[in-house]
Amino acid sequence: MPFTSLDFTLFLGLVLLLNWRLKAMITPYPAFLLVASLVFYFLGAPKFLPLLVIVGLANWFTARQMRPDVLASRRKLYLIADITFCLSLLGFFKYFEFFVITIDGLGFNVQGLLNLPDIVYPVGQSFFTFQGLSLAIDRYRRPDSNPPTIVETLLFVSFFPTVLSGPIQRFEPFMGQFKKKLPSPEDLNMALVLILSGLFKKIAMSSYLSEHIVRGVFQVPESYSFLGVLAGIYGYSAQIYLDFSGYSDLAQGIGLLIGFDVGQNFQSPYLTTNIRDFWRRWHISLSTWLRDYLYFPLGGSKKGSRFVNLLITQTLGGLWHGAHLRYIVWGFVHGLLLAITHQYRDRKLRLERAWKVIGFKSWQRPKPRWVRSKKFLCFLLTFNFVSFTWILFRAESFHRAKDIFKLSIDPFRAGLGAPLMAWLLVFLTLLAQRYGEGLKQIFFNVQAKMSIPVLSLWCALWVIIIIKLGPAGVLPFIYFQY
């Protein structure tokens, strides 16, 4: 049940009416939110509700065993079993088809001999699996913390604003918000701003790019000119940001309506000047999860080789997105550049410390104009690296991705071009990252002066405008497949 559907609007309206009445009741309120979340997931993916509950119960059971009176070796054994179980479920649904195709490619014809069924990937499985594992791992690290109840655990992994595509939550901050009172007028106002922002990004901008340039370029790139292929590449770079950050805006806005801050998942990632900062601002909840539960346990920068640890983390992060060679290559090249960037930064810091010891003269410092030019050049390099590696995400196969890349570096190629609006939306995507927060604040200030009837008309007007600007029908959010 996508956030952009009429069914969800009716569901959310009913939930909000009950939510505001039950918020002050400490005992029934978590149970109510759990029921609402399970109903939401059931309406969208009824076959996989048992899987969601099983993952929640596995992590609840493991978390309950992480008591100080349990031997450390036994706690570790429980945790390993839980991680193995949850990742095995994730691996089965996510990588089974890839495994069969790989075996068939070696000439064994497993699919034909065993007549294996098609495996449908459960929407949101990667997110609720990682969220559940974070609870068990945190309890293992802090056995003195309060053990979760079964209702709290199931609600944590199934919370409906975030269960499909995040942001990935942490248990203690999430549960701490039950002590909050009803949402303040400021929270409700910001919630409306975020919801309108998310709808505009998804329906009016992302969907247009998908329908008018991206789909054509990635399906039949041979039909497009050099500029047309570039428009498709940059268009998809804008589309995936608009689509996913639009979903995150919606999740954050819906969370605020209920009384929960689910956190910001994007902070102008395309305006960064290096890949290190990009990953600090893109899909923040996944980046921090991989850092805390994979990179640091591998040793981080303290044990072993940081270069190797970053490569492993980013490659597995690529594999998390899908069981295809192109995702693995995408993760590897990002990890490679990330490791090089860290090495460069470390050497630069050592050099700066050396300069301070020697004495740095004023005439030796970089000119301000050169600093600005350098930053702009670094921005262009980072944005183009990110945009061109997105080809691996959108292309149907690694072979197709190579074809698109080859066509993108042939400036004399003739063919179809791209509508001016596509280029304009790419530019507006970058502009919105520069001035988006200011624009949200303007909307917030304007809405704060409105009465409830006027505010209702205002929001209804914007929803109509957004629907009119978008194409007929709204495609599913891109990250639903991950």
Stockholm file with secondary structure:
# STOCKHOLM 1.0

chainA/1-482         MPFTSLDFTLFLGLVLLLNWRLKAMITPYPAFLLVASLVFYFLGAPKFLPLLVIVGLANWFTARQMRPDVLASRRKLYLIADITFCLSLLGFFKYFEFFVITIDGLGFNVQGLLNLPDIVYPVGQSFFTFQGLSLAIDRYRRPDSNPPTIVETLLFVSFFPTVLSGPIQRFEPFMGQFKKKLPSPEDLNMALVLILSGLFKKIAMSSYLSEHIVRGVFQVPESYSFLGVLAGIYGYSAQIYLDFSGYSDLAQGIGLLIGFDVGQNFQSPYLTTNIRDFWRRWHISLSTWLRDYLYFPLGGSKKGSRFVNLLITQTLGGLWHGAHLRYIVWGFVHGLLLAITHQYRDRKLRLERAWKVIGFKSWQRPKPRWVRSKKFLCFLLTFNFVSFTWILFRAESFHRAKDIFKLSIDPFRAGLGAPLMAWLLVFLTLLAQRYGEGLKQIFFNVQAKMSIPVLSLWCALWVIIIIKLGPAGVLPFIYFQY
#=GR chainA/1-482 SS CCTTSHHHHHHHHHHHHHHHHHTTCTTHHHHHHHHHHHHHHHHHCGGGHHHHHHHHHHHHHHHHHCCTTSCHHHHHHHHHHHHHHHHHHHHHHHHHHHHHHHHHHTTCCHHHHHTCCCCCCCTTHHHHHHHHHHHHHHHHHCTTSCCCCHHHHHHHHHCTTTTTTCCCCCHHHHHHGGGSCSCCHHHHHHHHHHHHHHHIIIIIIIHHHIIIIIHHHHHCGGGBCHHHHHHHHHHHHHHHHHHHHHHHHHHHHHHHHHTCCCCCCCSCGGGCSSHHHHHHHSSHHHHHHHIIIIIHHHTTTTSSCHHHHHHHHHHHHHHHHCSSHHHHHHHHHHHHHHHHHHHHHHHHHHHHHHHHHHCCCGGGSCCHHHHHHHHHHHHHHHHHHHHHHTHHHHSSSHHHHHHHHHHHTCTTCCSBCCCHHHHHHHHHHHHHHHHHHHHHHHHHHHHHTSCHHHHHHHHHHHHHHHHHHSCSSCCCCGGGGC
#=GC SS_cons         CCTTSHHHHHHHHHHHHHHHHHTTCTTHHHHHHHHHHHHHHHHHCGGGHHHHHHHHHHHHHHHHHCCTTSCHHHHHHHHHHHHHHHHHHHHHHHHHHHHHHHHHHTTCCHHHHHTCCCCCCCTTHHHHHHHHHHHHHHHHHCTTSCCCCHHHHHHHHHCTTTTTTCCCCCHHHHHHGGGSCSCCHHHHHHHHHHHHHHHIIIIIIIHHHIIIIIHHHHHCGGGBCHHHHHHHHHHHHHHHHHHHHHHHHHHHHHHHHHTCCCCCCCSCGGGCSSHHHHHHHSSHHHHHHHIIIIIHHHTTTTSSCHHHHHHHHHHHHHHHHCSSHHHHHHHHHHHHHHHHHHHHHHHHHHHHHHHHHHCCCGGGSCCHHHHHHHHHHHHHHHHHHHHHHTHHHHSSSHHHHHHHHHHHTCTTCCSBCCCHHHHHHHHHHHHHHHHHHHHHHHHHHHHHTSCHHHHHHHHHHHHHHHHHHSCSSCCCCGGGGC
//
